[in-house]
Amino acid sequence: MSETISFDDFMKVEIRAGTVVEAEPFPEARKPAIKLVIDFGPDIGEKKSSAQITAHYEPEALVGRQVIAVTNFPPRQIGPFMSQVLTLGFADDNGDIVLAQIDKPVPNGERLM
């Protein structure tokens, strides 16, 4: 387990809900990945993410799905693609990523509390 942080430290990380509006394979990535465009609502807008989720997801099945992402990390260059948010998930027993999910719809841009 990591060191204990304060609630104020936790509140510095913006974890928000968004809906995938575009998804396509990312063959140029070093590790298999999918390029996502995620709508975080009118205040944040659409952001791009590279997600290493190919073991469990096909791009076309992701469109319309709500995901959870950290929206206030700095952008990160991944090959020819600029990833603007970190889409969140957990490793399964094989180390493959399973998306963290929301079990009921929430507004795009809603912040995790």
C-alpha positions in Angstrom: 0.0 0.0 0.0 1.2 3.6 -0.7 1.6 6.3 1.8 -1.5 7.9 3.3 -2.6 11.1 1.7 -4.9 13.9 2.9 -8.4 14.5 1.5 -7.1 17.7 0.0 -4.5 15.7 -1.9 -7.2 13.4 -3.2 -9.3 16.4 -4.3 -6.4 17.7 -6.5 -7.0 14.7 -8.8 -9.9 15.3 -11.1 -11.5 11.9 -11.9 -14.5 12.5 -14.2 -17.0 10.5 -16.2 -17.2 10.8 -20.0 -18.7 9.1 -22.9 -16.6 7.5 -25.7 -17.6 9.2 -29.0 -14.8 7.7 -31.2 -12.6 4.7 -30.8 -10.1 3.2 -33.3 -7.1 0.8 -33.2 -3.7 2.4 -32.5 -1.3 0.1 -34.4 1.6 2.6 -34.0 1.6 2.2 -30.2 4.4 0.2 -28.7 1.9 -1.9 -26.7 -1.5 -2.7 -28.3 -3.9 0.1 -27.6 -7.1 1.9 -28.7 -7.3 5.6 -29.4 -10.4 7.1 -27.7 -12.2 10.4 -28.0 -14.2 11.0 -24.9 -16.9 13.7 -24.3 -16.6 15.2 -20.9 -19.5 17.6 -21.4 -19.6 21.3 -22.2 -17.2 22.6 -19.6 -14.3 20.3 -20.5 -15.2 19.2 -24.0 -13.8 16.2 -25.9 -10.4 14.8 -24.9 -8.2 12.1 -26.4 -6.8 9.0 -24.6 -4.7 6.1 -25.6 -5.9 3.0 -23.6 -4.2 -0.4 -23.5 -7.5 -2.3 -23.4 -7.3 -4.4 -26.5 -7.5 -7.8 -24.7 -11.0 -7.2 -23.5 -12.5 -4.5 -25.9 -13.1 -3.9 -29.5 -13.1 -0.2 -30.6 -16.6 -0.3 -32.1 -18.1 -1.7 -28.8 -16.7 1.2 -26.8 -18.5 4.0 -28.6 -21.4 5.2 -26.4 -19.9 3.7 -23.3 -19.2 5.8 -20.2 -15.7 5.6 -18.9 -13.8 7.2 -16.0 -10.6 9.2 -16.5 -8.2 11.6 -14.8 -8.7 14.9 -16.6 -6.0 17.1 -15.0 -2.8 15.2 -15.8 -0.6 17.0 -18.4 -0.9 15.6 -21.9 1.4 12.8 -22.8 2.9 12.0 -26.2 2.4 8.3 -27.1 4.1 7.8 -30.5 2.3 10.0 -33.0 -0.7 10.5 -30.6 -1.2 13.1 -27.8 -3.1 11.5 -25.0 -4.9 14.2 -23.0 -6.5 12.1 -20.2 -5.8 8.9 -18.4 -8.6 6.4 -18.8 -8.9 4.3 -15.7 -9.0 0.5 -15.3 -7.7 -2.5 -13.3 -5.4 -5.3 -14.3 -7.0 -8.8 -14.4 -5.2 -12.0 -13.4 -3.3 -11.9 -16.7 -2.3 -8.2 -16.4 -4.8 -7.2 -19.1 -6.7 -4.0 -18.3 -10.4 -4.0 -17.5 -12.1 -0.6 -17.6 -13.4 0.9 -14.4 -17.1 1.4 -14.9 -20.1 3.4 -13.8 -23.1 1.2 -13.2 -25.8 3.9 -13.8 -25.5 6.8 -16.3 -24.2 10.1 -14.9 -23.7 13.5 -16.7 -20.6 13.8 -18.8 -18.0 15.7 -16.8 -19.3 14.6 -13.4 -16.5 14.4 -10.9 -15.8 11.4 -8.7 -16.6 12.2 -5.0 
